[in-house]
Structure formats: structure tokens, C-alpha cells
Amino acid sequence: MLVVEGLSRRFGVHTAVADASFEIERGAFVGVIGRSGAGKSTLLRMINRLIDPSEGRIVFDGVEVTALSGRDLRLWRRRAAMIFQQFNLVGRLDVLTNVLMGRVATVPSWRAVVGAWPDADKAIALSALEQFDIAGLAAQRTETLSGGQQQRVAIARALVQEPELILADEPIASLDPRNTRVVMDALLRINKHLGITVLCNLHSLDIARDYCDRLIGMAAGAVVFDGAPAQLTDALAREIYGLEAADVIDHAPGLDPVRPGAPVGEAAAA
């Protein structure tokens, strides 16, 4: 179980995350929703310890993550794999090598530097690529791939870390609708078939409702909603998204695109 307790982060006078508290059971697929600047990325980066909290605690299965340092912190980052919006791949390297970077914590550093990866690690990386139907691209330079293909490579790299938790920070923000579904389907498959907990930042409310078991809504750094997608009302969506609510609610299933909050169909016209 992941426990976030009173977590805050300030940058000077600006509070990016304010007193966030929640618990996530193993095997859940949780979406963190909200407008740009709501604190979603800062929250995930604190959980991974890429950013240190100003206040609060993070605990995973009884281990206080906020107290880790050195080797223990590196091991935590292996257990909690990050997937980024910008993919964070090395474009000049081939796909297989990029995926193998997820095995860095398991091999001596010299092997990673000279590219002398053990055959067993190569097999693990190829197996991960096969799961996402891109094993045939293993020898191709990553910079030649489409955005959707690159994000699947990034997910495969996260998977070979053998994580217990995946933190996905806006993984579909730069993708077209087709690749958005391909990437979200890949994350869902990891969650449902492998039982890996997924905490995923999403701007799109309709995607969040389609894929997530639970939603955590953030506004101005604070958690303002925590519950099942069906419990998220129009009023709460407007509180979470502010001025962007009209665009988000327009695309939400079951809502009138002209009058947000009104039912769709003949009943609305009656």
C-alpha cells in the first residue's frame, strides 16, 4: 500500500502541492486529474523522490520513502518506475539499448557504460518489447520512431525495472487519439495482467473515466476529489478544471456538449 500523508511542496512563495493525503491499495489503477499547474507532476515527482517534499510523509509497504537516501533511494526508484510525457529516451541509441537502461540497477555500472549487457537482461528487454508489439523495432534508432512508439518503448523500459508501482506523468499529452488509446491500453494491460499499481496523471477527463478505477482530483495544489469515476459530478469537475471545465466536460461521456451537466438524447429534448 502507498500512503501519502500531509504532503506539501513549496517553491519560494508558491505552493505547488498543499497537504495532500490519500492511500492507494496494491493493484489499483488511479488517475490524478486536474488542469495544467494543479500540482499533478510535482506530486508524482515527490513520490518518486525526484523532488523532496517540504512537509509530509510517503510510506510504501511500511517503508518511509521520505527518509530514504543513497542506495536505498536508488532501490526505491527502481520499485517506483517513472514514465514521462517527453519519453526521456536517448534518440541516437537503438530501441533495445533504451529499454535495457531500465536494468541499470541490476548490473555493474561498467556494463551499462560499455553496453556489455548480459544475455538474460537482453531477453527480458526483448520480452517487454514483444508485449507491446514493437520487438521488430529493437535495432532501430529511437529518434526515428513515432511518438506512440517511443512512449511504448518508455513503458517497456519501466517494465524491465520489475517495479511494484508505475508513476506515469502525462504519458499521452503529446499523442494523437489513436496512439493515446494504444498507450493507455498498454498501461491497463500492465495493471490488470501483472498486478502492478499504476498512478497516472491525466488532463483528459474522458480518458481518466474510461481507464481508471479511481480518480484523485487536484486544484491549486490541493486534493479536492477522491473517489470512483462515477462519483465525479459536473460541479466537482468545474471545481477541478476551473476555466478549462467547459472543454473537459464537453468531451465527457453522457453529458450534453452544448449545456454541460444536461442529459444527452431524447430525454433532454423532452
N, C-alpha and C positions, 0 to 999 in steps of 0.2 A: 504493500500500500504506500502511496505517495501522500504525504501530509505537508501542506503549506500553511503556515501559522503566522499571522500578523506580518506578512511580508511587505516591505516598503523599499522603494529606491528613489533617492533624490539626486538630481543633478543641479547643484547650486540651489537656487530658489525654486526650481521646477521639480514637482513631484511626478515622476513617471508612473509609479505604482504605489498605491496607498492602502496599506493594511489589508492585503489580500489573504484570505483564509479559505481553504477547501481541502477535501480528501478525495483521492481517486483510487478506486479498487483496481487490483490487477486484472488485465484483460479488457479494460474499458476502452472505448473509442470516444474521446472527449474533444469537442470543438471549442476553441476560445474565439468568440466573435466580438466585433466592435469596429468602429470607424478607424481610419488611419490616425495614429497618435494616441490611441486609447491606452497604450501600455502593454499590448499583447506580446510584442517582440521582447521587451525588457523582462517581462515575466518569464518567458521561456529561457532566455539567456541567464537569468538568475538561477533557475532550476538546474541548468547545466553548469552553472558556476563560471560562465564566460564573463558575467558581471556579478560583483559581490553585492548583496543586499545592504541597505542602510540599517534596516531593522528586520527582525523576524527570524523564523527558522524554517528549514526544509528538512524533512525526515523521510527516508525511504527504507521500509522494512526494518525500522528500529535504528538505522544508521543516520546520524545527524550530518547531512550533506554540507550544511553551512560551516561545519567545523573542520572539514577535510582540507588537507594540503599535501603537496609533494606527490609521492607515488599513489597515495590513497585517492587524491583528487583525480589523477590521470585514470585510475581504475574506474572511478565514478563516471567519467566522461565516456568510457567505453560502455558502461552499463546503460547510460542515458545518451543515445546517439542523436545527433542533430542533423536535420535536413533543412537547407536554406533556400530562400527564394532565388538567390543568384547562383545556385548549384554548387559553387565553390569547388569546381573541378579544375585540373591543370590541362588546358586545351591542347598543348603540344604533345602531351602524353597519350598513349593509347587507352582505350576503354578498360581493358583488363588491369593495367597498372593503376589507374584511378580507383578501381574497386579494391585492389589489393591494399591501398592506403588505409583501408578500414581494418587491416590486420596488423598495423604498426605496433600496437601494444602487445602483440603476442610473439614478436620475433626480435632478435637482437637488432639494435639500430643500424648496424653496418649493413645488414641485409637489405633494409629499406633504401639506404643511401645508394648502394651499387646495383639494386634491382635483382639481387640474388634470392628470390622468393622460393621457399620450399614448395615442392610439388603438391603437398597436401593443401597449402594455402591457395595455390592456383586452382586446384579442384573446387575448393569452397567458393572462390570468386566466380568461376565459370558456372557453378550450380546456381548461384544467386542471379547471374545474368540470364540463365535459362528460365528462371521463374518469371522473368519479365519480358520474355520473348526477344531478347537482344543479344544472345550469346554469339550470333553471327557477326556482331559488330566488335567483338573483343579486340581485334587487331587494328581497328580504325582509330585515327586521331579524334579525340573527343570534341575538338573545336569544329569538326565537320558535321556533327550531329544536329538534329533539330532540338528545339527547346524541350519538347516532351521526352525525347530520347535521353537527353542529358539529365533530366530530372529522374528518370528511371535508373540511370547509372548512379546518381547520387543516393537513391534509395537502396540500390544493391550494395553500395559501399557501406551504408549504415547497417544493413542487414548482416554483413560479414563480421561486424563487430560483435555479433551474438548478443545484442542488447536485450535488456528487460523492459526498457522504456524508449520510445521514439518521440522526439520533440521536433515537430515539423513546423517551421516558421514561414507561413505564407507560401507553401510549396507550389501553388498553382497561380500565383499572382501574375506571372508573365506568360501564361499559356493560353492558347485558343480553346474554345469549348470542347473540341474533340480530345485534345491532349489533357485537358483538365479532368475529364472522366477517366482517361487511361491511368493517370497518376493517382487519382483518388481510389480507383478500383484496386490499384497495386497496394496502397496503404491499407485498404479494407481487407484485402486478402492476407496480408501480414498479420493484421489484428485477429481475424477470425480463424485462420488456419494454424497460425503459430502461437496464438495467445499472447502476443506482445502488446503491451499497453501503448496506445497512441494518444498523444496530446497535440492537437493540430490547430494552429492559428489560421483563421479563415475570415476573409472580409465578406464573402458571399453568403447570405443567409439561406438561400435555397440549397446550395451545396451542403452547408452545415446540417440542414434539416434532413437531407437525403442520406447522409453517411454517418452521422454521429449518434451515439446512444444518449448523449448528454451534452448540454451547452452551458458554457460559462460566459456570460456577457459582461464586457468591461466598458466603462465610460469614464473619461477623465482620470484613468488610473485605478478606479475602484471597481470591485465586483458588484454589479447591480442585478445580476440574474444568475441562478444556478439551478438547473432542472432539466427535465426532458424537453425535446424539441416541441412537442405538442403543447407544452405549458407556456410557451413564449407567445404572449398576446401582441396585438398591434401596438398597444400603448407601451409595452415594455420594449418592443423593437424601436419605437420612436425615441425612447429614453436612451437606448444604447447607441443608436446611429445618429441622433441629432438631425442636422441639416441634410444628411445623406439618406435619411429614412425613406423618403419617397421613392428613390431609386431602388433601394433594397427591398422594400415591401412590394413594389410593383412586380418584382420577379418572384416573389414568394408564392408557392402553390396554394390555390384555394382562396386567393384574395383578388378583389376587383382591381385591375390595373389603373382604372380611372379614379375610383374612390377607395383608397386603401382602407381596409377594415370591413368593407361591404362584402357580402357573399357573392359568389360568381354564379351565373347561369339564370335560368328562368325564374328562380325564386327571387332573385334580385330585381328582376323586371316587374314582378307581380305587384 
